[in-house]
Amino acid sequence: LIITIPIFTSIIFMITQVIHGKVNGVYFAASLFPPAMISLFAIRLLLSSNTKRLDRLNDAIKRR
């Protein structure tokens, strides 16, 4: 959900600009860069939480 919201918002902004005929390179970059960075940050958070979870699981397995 964290990853899909910025992608959908950028798609909606691009569709509205295409309808009005105002698309240029600056707007394209400005509308896609922040959602892409948010998505990458969200993926990074998910991966870091998964590695922490795996570390705890490995510790629990080693204790047995």
C-alpha positions as CSV (number, residue, x, y, z in Angstrom):
1,L,0.0,0.0,0.0
2,I,2.8,2.4,0.8
3,I,4.4,1.7,-2.6
4,T,1.2,1.9,-4.7
5,I,-0.2,5.3,-3.4
6,P,2.6,7.5,-4.8
7,I,2.6,5.6,-8.1
8,F,-1.2,6.1,-8.5
9,T,-1.0,9.8,-7.6
10,S,1.7,10.4,-10.2
11,I,-0.3,8.5,-12.8
12,I,-3.4,10.6,-12.0
13,F,-1.3,13.9,-12.2
14,M,0.1,12.8,-15.6
15,I,-3.3,11.9,-17.0
16,T,-4.7,15.3,-16.0
17,Q,-1.8,17.0,-17.7
18,V,-2.1,14.9,-20.8
19,I,-5.8,15.8,-21.0
20,H,-5.0,19.5,-20.8
21,G,-2.0,19.2,-23.1
22,K,0.5,20.7,-20.7
23,V,3.0,17.9,-20.5
24,N,6.7,18.8,-20.8
25,G,9.9,17.3,-19.5
26,V,10.1,19.4,-16.4
27,Y,6.6,18.4,-15.3
28,F,7.2,14.8,-16.2
29,A,10.3,14.7,-14.0
30,A,8.7,16.7,-11.2
31,S,5.7,14.4,-11.1
32,L,7.6,11.1,-11.3
33,F,10.7,11.7,-9.2
34,P,9.1,12.2,-5.7
35,P,6.8,9.1,-5.9
36,A,9.7,7.1,-7.2
37,M,11.9,8.2,-4.3
38,I,9.0,7.5,-1.8
39,S,8.6,4.0,-3.3
40,L,12.3,3.2,-3.1
41,F,12.3,4.4,0.5
42,A,9.3,2.2,1.3
43,I,11.0,-0.8,-0.3
44,R,14.1,-0.1,1.7
45,L,12.1,0.1,5.0
46,L,10.4,-3.2,4.1
47,L,13.7,-4.9,3.4
48,S,15.3,-3.6,6.6
49,S,12.4,-4.8,8.7
50,N,12.5,-8.2,7.1
51,T,16.3,-8.6,7.8
52,K,15.7,-7.7,11.4
53,R,12.9,-10.3,11.6
54,L,15.2,-12.9,10.0
55,D,18.0,-12.1,12.5
56,R,15.6,-12.6,15.4
57,L,14.4,-15.9,13.9
58,N,18.0,-17.1,13.4
59,D,18.8,-16.2,17.0
60,A,15.8,-18.2,18.2
61,I,16.8,-21.2,16.1
62,K,20.4,-21.1,17.4
63,R,19.2,-21.1,21.0
64,R,17.3,-24.4,20.5
